[in-house]
Amino acid sequence: MRDAVAADAAAIASFHTRIWQQTYRDLAPPEAIARLDVGHRLRQWERVLRDPPTQAAILAETCGAIAGLVSFGATDTPVYDGRAELSHLYVAPDHRGRGLGRQLLAMAHGRLMAAGFPGMGLAVVRGNHAARAFYAALGGIEAAAFADPGPLWKSDNLLVVWGATPPGPSQ
């Protein structure tokens, strides 16, 4: 695993788009699926990767290809209540079930605790039952419900939070 750098933006955008479209194909409106394409994601990742330290991303790779991704950092979104935000946590389908998501989550948590945050949280779409079960198994607590402000999809979200204790099944 390694920190993502600006030169990774195109590969991350492609990975992010592919996994996001697979994950949300039955949850998101078709116009969101169509417009949140590689070009959109590339602009997003170019911004994120040129503006550290407010955001950071860690990549897991196998054979030179991205197998997993986590991005995280400070947020001023009130629902997070001073916690850091995990913006993205994605693992390629052929790498799931091997502990990669748990490792990425734990690495982000460790960095955020070292940076002085009281905890971390992430938004999960209410209908994403697989992700909700994964986060619950790692001690995540569904602490609040809120609507994503959009603009393309005002999804019904739950805020999943962790405190200072690292994510894991012992929580």
C-alpha positions in Angstrom: 0.0 0.0 0.0 1.2 3.5 -0.8 0.1 7.1 -0.8 -1.5 8.2 -4.0 0.2 11.0 -5.9 -0.9 13.5 -8.6 0.4 11.1 -11.3 -2.1 8.5 -10.1 -5.2 10.7 -10.9 -6.1 9.0 -14.2 -5.8 5.5 -12.9 -7.8 6.4 -9.8 -10.5 8.1 -11.8 -10.9 5.0 -14.0 -10.9 2.6 -11.0 -13.3 4.9 -9.0 -15.8 5.2 -11.9 -15.8 1.5 -12.6 -16.4 0.5 -9.0 -18.9 3.3 -8.3 -21.0 2.4 -11.3 -21.0 -1.3 -10.4 -21.9 -0.5 -6.8 -24.6 2.0 -7.5 -26.1 0.8 -10.8 -29.3 -0.3 -9.0 -29.4 2.6 -6.5 -28.4 5.8 -8.3 -30.5 7.5 -10.9 -29.4 6.8 -14.5 -28.4 10.4 -15.1 -26.0 10.3 -12.1 -24.5 7.0 -13.5 -24.0 8.6 -16.9 -22.6 12.0 -15.7 -20.3 10.7 -13.0 -18.0 9.4 -15.6 -14.2 9.1 -15.9 -13.8 12.8 -17.0 -15.8 14.0 -14.0 -13.8 11.8 -11.6 -10.5 12.8 -13.2 -11.1 16.5 -12.5 -12.1 15.5 -8.9 -9.0 13.4 -8.3 -6.7 16.0 -9.9 -8.0 18.5 -7.3 -7.7 16.1 -4.4 -4.2 15.0 -5.2 -2.8 18.4 -5.8 -4.2 19.8 -2.5 -2.7 17.8 0.3 -2.7 17.9 3.3 -6.5 18.6 3.5 -7.1 15.3 1.7 -5.1 12.1 1.4 -5.5 8.8 -0.5 -4.0 5.4 0.0 -3.8 2.9 -2.8 -3.6 -0.9 -2.6 -2.1 -2.3 -5.8 -1.5 -5.8 -7.3 0.5 -6.3 -10.4 0.6 -2.5 -11.0 -3.2 -2.2 -10.9 -5.3 -0.5 -8.3 -7.1 -3.1 -6.1 -8.4 -0.7 -3.4 -8.6 2.9 -2.5 -9.3 5.0 0.6 -9.4 8.8 0.7 -9.9 10.9 3.8 -9.4 14.2 5.4 -10.9 17.2 7.2 -14.5 18.3 6.5 -16.6 21.2 7.5 -19.8 19.3 6.9 -21.8 19.7 10.1 -23.1 16.1 10.3 -19.5 14.9 10.9 -19.4 16.9 14.2 -15.6 17.5 14.1 -14.7 14.0 12.9 -12.7 13.5 9.8 -14.4 12.2 6.6 -13.6 9.1 4.7 -14.6 10.3 1.2 -14.1 7.0 -0.6 -13.4 3.4 0.3 -13.5 1.0 -2.7 -12.1 -2.4 -3.3 -12.3 -4.2 -6.6 -14.7 -7.1 -6.6 -12.0 -9.7 -7.3 -10.1 -8.5 -4.2 -13.0 -8.4 -1.7 -13.1 -10.8 1.2 -9.4 -10.8 1.7 -9.1 -8.0 4.4 -8.1 -5.3 2.0 -11.0 -2.9 2.9 -10.3 -3.5 6.6 -6.6 -2.7 6.1 -7.4 0.5 4.1 -9.9 1.6 6.7 -7.5 1.0 9.6 -4.7 2.9 7.8 -6.9 5.9 7.3 -8.0 5.7 10.9 -4.5 5.6 12.2 -3.5 8.6 10.1 -6.5 10.6 11.2 -6.0 9.8 14.9 -2.3 10.8 14.6 -3.5 14.1 13.0 -5.6 14.8 16.2 -9.1 14.0 14.9 -11.5 12.7 17.6 -12.9 10.1 15.2 -13.9 9.5 11.6 -17.0 9.0 9.7 -18.3 8.1 6.2 -21.5 8.5 4.4 -23.1 5.3 3.1 -26.2 5.1 1.0 -29.0 3.6 3.0 -29.7 1.0 0.3 -26.1 -0.2 0.2 -26.6 -3.1 2.5 -23.3 -4.9 1.8 -21.3 -1.8 2.8 -23.4 -1.2 5.8 -22.9 -4.8 7.0 -19.1 -4.4 6.4 -18.9 -1.2 8.4 -21.0 -2.7 11.2 -18.8 -5.8 11.4 -15.8 -3.4 11.9 -17.5 -1.5 14.7 -18.9 1.4 12.7 -22.0 2.9 14.3 -24.7 4.4 12.2 -25.0 7.7 14.0 -27.1 10.0 11.8 -29.3 10.1 8.7 -28.9 12.9 6.1 -29.5 13.7 2.4 -26.5 14.2 0.2 -26.9 17.7 -1.2 -26.3 16.6 -4.8 -26.2 18.1 -7.3 -26.8 14.9 -9.4 -28.1 12.6 -6.7 -29.6 13.6 -3.4 -29.0 10.2 -1.9 -30.5 9.0 1.4 -27.3 8.5 3.5 -26.4 7.3 6.9 -23.3 8.6 8.7 -21.2 5.7 10.0 -18.7 6.7 12.7 -15.7 5.4 14.6 -14.1 7.0 17.6 -10.5 6.7 18.8 -10.6 2.8 18.8 -9.4 1.4 15.5 -12.0 -0.3 13.3 -12.1 -4.0 13.9 -14.3 -6.9 14.9 -13.4 -6.4 18.6 -15.4 -3.2 18.9 
